[in-house]
Amino acid sequence: MALVAFNVLRAVKAAIGAGHGIDAEAQVSGSDLAEEIAGTRRGMVIAISPSVWSLFARMTPVESAEMLRGLGRRVWLAGFRKQPRGPKKPRPPRESGAKAKHYATARLLQQRPQK
């Protein structure tokens, strides 16, 4: 199942790249795209009858590629741009043991005055 999902995602990214003339892998967010595919698929299963899907089964590979390229041109790229992570903040300096000593609770309880 994971292999099929990966192949679908790669095909969609390739169609976007072919339609817009970009490197879709570097510019399009895979997680945003996968979420959109999952949500849109649910609606398409409800709205489109199975007889319409048979059209895609009869397409030749060249026709399928042309259709994907045309659909890829219509994708709104700004909605799927990657949000690159900013630079990491430096790690705060560690406090040495001389400044913040550890006190064992058991030892403190033994040293307290008895009533």
MOBEL-V409647 format. One record per residue. N is the residue number from 1. SS is DSSP state (A for helix, B for strand, O for the rest). PSI is psi as a letter, one per 40 degrees, with the letter a starting at -180 (* if undefined). OMEGA is omega in whole degrees, -180 to 180 (none if undefined). Layout:
n;ss;psi;omega
N;SS;PSI;OMEGA
N;SS;PSI;OMEGA
//
This chain:
n;ss;psi;omega
1;O;d;-180
2;A;d;179
3;A;d;178
4;A;d;179
5;A;d;178
6;A;d;-180
7;A;d;177
8;A;d;-180
9;A;d;179
10;A;d;179
11;A;d;179
12;A;d;178
13;A;d;178
14;A;d;179
15;A;d;178
16;A;d;179
17;A;d;179
18;A;d;-179
19;A;d;-177
20;A;e;-180
21;O;f;-179
22;O;i;171
23;O;g;-174
24;A;d;-179
25;A;d;-177
26;A;d;-173
27;A;e;-175
28;B;h;180
29;O;h;-180
30;A;d;-179
31;A;d;177
32;A;d;-180
33;A;d;180
34;A;d;178
35;A;d;179
36;A;d;179
37;A;d;-179
38;A;d;-179
39;A;d;-179
40;A;d;180
41;A;d;180
42;A;d;180
43;A;d;-179
44;A;d;179
45;A;d;180
46;A;d;-170
47;A;d;-173
48;O;h;-178
49;O;i;-179
50;A;d;-179
51;A;d;179
52;A;d;-178
53;A;d;180
54;A;d;176
55;A;d;-179
56;A;d;179
57;A;d;-179
58;O;e;-178
59;O;i;173
60;O;i;177
61;A;d;179
62;A;d;178
63;A;d;178
64;A;d;180
65;A;d;178
66;A;d;180
67;A;d;179
68;A;d;179
69;A;d;178
70;A;d;177
71;A;d;179
72;A;d;178
73;A;d;-175
74;O;e;-179
75;O;h;178
76;O;h;-173
77;A;d;-177
78;A;d;179
79;A;e;-176
80;A;e;-180
81;B;i;175
82;O;i;174
83;O;g;-175
84;O;i;-180
85;O;i;177
86;O;i;-180
87;O;i;179
88;O;i;175
89;O;i;180
90;O;i;-180
91;O;h;180
92;O;i;-179
93;O;i;-179
94;O;i;176
95;O;h;-180
96;O;i;179
97;O;e;-179
98;O;d;-177
99;O;d;-176
100;O;g;-178
101;O;i;176
102;O;h;177
103;O;h;178
104;O;h;-178
105;A;d;-179
106;A;d;-180
107;A;d;179
108;A;d;179
109;A;d;178
110;A;d;-177
111;A;e;-178
112;O;i;180
113;O;h;180
114;O;i;179
115;O;*;none
//
